[in-house]
């Protein structure tokens, strides 16, 4: 059974930093396309960052502030978030997409990030 377990969310002031973790079981993250998405209240889910092989891509609103990385030995993907803004407040979800079959997609349960003064 595949599980993606996010952690690291919480309350942070504007300008602060957080690091989210996505611990995977049942899959090997090194052979999956891994990504972070977020959904703010009343808005659609959007791409934050993704990594596939050696490449990464980011949503325009987080470029230069967020960094996605993976630790294959720990089977974990991270999202380092710096210079957080009020508009970064959302539930952040980890996503895994099989490279062998793009129809196979797994989601985590999400972790809340709240940026507030």
C-alpha positions as a Markdown table, in Angstrom:
| # | Residue | x | y | z |
|---|---|---|---|---|
| 1 | Unk | 0.0 | 0.0 | 0.0 |
| 2 | Unk | 1.3 | 3.4 | -1.0 |
| 3 | Unk | 1.5 | 6.1 | 1.6 |
| 4 | Unk | 2.7 | 9.7 | 1.4 |
| 5 | Unk | 2.9 | 11.3 | 4.8 |
| 6 | Unk | 3.5 | 15.1 | 4.9 |
| 7 | Unk | 4.9 | 16.9 | 7.9 |
| 8 | Unk | 6.5 | 20.1 | 8.9 |
| 9 | Unk | 3.5 | 22.5 | 8.4 |
| 10 | Unk | 2.5 | 25.0 | 11.0 |
| 11 | Unk | 2.1 | 28.7 | 11.8 |
| 12 | Unk | 4.9 | 31.1 | 10.7 |
| 13 | Unk | 5.3 | 34.8 | 10.5 |
| 14 | Unk | 5.7 | 36.6 | 7.1 |
| 15 | Unk | 9.3 | 36.4 | 6.1 |
| 16 | Unk | 9.9 | 33.2 | 8.0 |
| 17 | Unk | 10.8 | 29.7 | 6.8 |
| 18 | Unk | 9.5 | 26.2 | 7.0 |
| 19 | Unk | 10.6 | 22.8 | 5.6 |
| 20 | Unk | 8.0 | 20.3 | 4.6 |
| 21 | Unk | 8.7 | 16.6 | 4.4 |
| 22 | Unk | 7.0 | 13.9 | 2.4 |
| 23 | Unk | 7.9 | 10.4 | 3.6 |
| 24 | Unk | 6.9 | 7.7 | 1.1 |
| 25 | Unk | 6.3 | 4.1 | 1.6 |
| 26 | Unk | 5.2 | 1.5 | -0.9 |
| 27 | Unk | 7.0 | 3.3 | -3.7 |
| 28 | Unk | 10.5 | 4.3 | -4.5 |
| 29 | Unk | 10.6 | 8.1 | -4.9 |
| 30 | Unk | 13.7 | 8.0 | -7.1 |
| 31 | Unk | 11.7 | 6.4 | -9.9 |
| 32 | Unk | 8.7 | 8.7 | -9.5 |
| 33 | Unk | 8.0 | 12.2 | -10.5 |
| 34 | Unk | 7.5 | 13.9 | -7.2 |
| 35 | Unk | 5.8 | 17.2 | -6.6 |
| 36 | Unk | 4.3 | 19.6 | -4.1 |
| 37 | Unk | 0.9 | 21.2 | -4.7 |
| 38 | Unk | -1.1 | 23.6 | -2.5 |
| 39 | Unk | -4.7 | 24.6 | -2.2 |
| 40 | Unk | -5.8 | 27.7 | -0.5 |
| 41 | Unk | -9.3 | 28.2 | 0.8 |
| 42 | Unk | -11.7 | 28.8 | -2.0 |
| 43 | Unk | -9.1 | 28.3 | -4.7 |
| 44 | Unk | -8.0 | 25.4 | -7.0 |
| 45 | Unk | -5.1 | 23.2 | -6.2 |
| 46 | Unk | -1.9 | 24.5 | -7.9 |
| 47 | Unk | 1.6 | 23.3 | -8.6 |
| 48 | Unk | 4.2 | 24.6 | -6.2 |
| 49 | Unk | 7.3 | 22.5 | -7.2 |
| 50 | Unk | 8.1 | 19.3 | -8.9 |
| 51 | Unk | 11.1 | 17.2 | -9.6 |
| 52 | Unk | 11.6 | 14.5 | -12.3 |
| 53 | Unk | 15.0 | 12.9 | -12.6 |
| 54 | Unk | 17.5 | 15.7 | -12.5 |
| 55 | Unk | 15.1 | 18.5 | -13.4 |
| 56 | Unk | 12.9 | 20.7 | -11.3 |
| 57 | Unk | 10.2 | 23.3 | -12.0 |
| 58 | Unk | 8.4 | 25.8 | -9.8 |
| 59 | Unk | 5.2 | 27.8 | -9.8 |
| 60 | Unk | 5.8 | 31.4 | -10.7 |
| 61 | Unk | 4.8 | 32.7 | -7.3 |
| 62 | Unk | 7.4 | 30.6 | -5.4 |
| 63 | Unk | 10.4 | 30.8 | -7.8 |
| 64 | Unk | 13.5 | 32.0 | -5.9 |
| 65 | Unk | 11.9 | 31.3 | -2.5 |
| 66 | Unk | 11.1 | 27.6 | -2.5 |
| 67 | Unk | 13.3 | 24.6 | -3.2 |
| 68 | Unk | 12.3 | 21.0 | -3.8 |
| 69 | Unk | 14.7 | 18.2 | -3.1 |
| 70 | Unk | 14.7 | 14.5 | -2.5 |
| 71 | Unk | 16.7 | 12.1 | -0.3 |
| 72 | Unk | 16.6 | 8.8 | -2.0 |
| 73 | Unk | 18.2 | 7.0 | 0.9 |
| 74 | Unk | 15.3 | 8.2 | 3.2 |
| 75 | Unk | 12.7 | 7.8 | 0.4 |
| 76 | Unk | 11.6 | 11.4 | 1.3 |
| 77 | Unk | 11.0 | 14.6 | -0.6 |
| 78 | Unk | 11.3 | 18.0 | 0.9 |
| 79 | Unk | 10.1 | 21.5 | 0.2 |
| 80 | Unk | 12.2 | 24.3 | 1.7 |
| 81 | Unk | 10.1 | 27.4 | 1.9 |
| 82 | Unk | 11.8 | 30.8 | 2.6 |
| 83 | Unk | 10.6 | 34.4 | 2.7 |
| 84 | Unk | 7.1 | 33.2 | 3.3 |
| 85 | Unk | 4.2 | 35.5 | 2.4 |
| 86 | Unk | 0.6 | 35.7 | 3.6 |
| 87 | Unk | -0.5 | 34.3 | 0.3 |
| 88 | Unk | 1.5 | 31.1 | 0.8 |
| 89 | Unk | -1.1 | 30.1 | 3.3 |
| 90 | Unk | -2.6 | 26.8 | 2.1 |
| 91 | Unk | -2.8 | 23.1 | 2.6 |
| 92 | Unk | 0.3 | 21.6 | 1.0 |
| 93 | Unk | 0.1 | 18.2 | -0.7 |
| 94 | Unk | 2.7 | 15.7 | -1.8 |
| 95 | Unk | 2.1 | 14.0 | -5.1 |
| 96 | Unk | 3.8 | 11.0 | -6.7 |
| 97 | Unk | 3.4 | 10.1 | -10.3 |
| 98 | Unk | 4.7 | 6.9 | -11.8 |
| 99 | Unk | 7.2 | 7.4 | -14.7 |
| 100 | Unk | 6.2 | 4.0 | -16.1 |
| 101 | Unk | 2.5 | 4.8 | -16.1 |
| 102 | Unk | 1.5 | 8.4 | -15.8 |
| 103 | Unk | -2.1 | 7.4 | -14.8 |
| 104 | Unk | -0.7 | 6.1 | -11.5 |
| 105 | Unk | -0.8 | 9.1 | -9.1 |
| 106 | Unk | -0.7 | 9.1 | -5.4 |
| 107 | Unk | -1.5 | 12.0 | -3.0 |
| 108 | Unk | -0.7 | 12.6 | 0.6 |
| 109 | Unk | -3.2 | 13.8 | 3.1 |
| 110 | Unk | -1.8 | 17.4 | 3.2 |
| 111 | Unk | -0.3 | 19.6 | 5.8 |
| 112 | Unk | -1.5 | 23.1 | 6.7 |
| 113 | Unk | 0.8 | 26.0 | 6.3 |
| 114 | Unk | -0.4 | 29.3 | 7.8 |
| 115 | Unk | 1.5 | 32.5 | 7.3 |
| 116 | Unk | 0.3 | 35.2 | 9.7 |
| 117 | Unk | 1.5 | 38.0 | 11.8 |
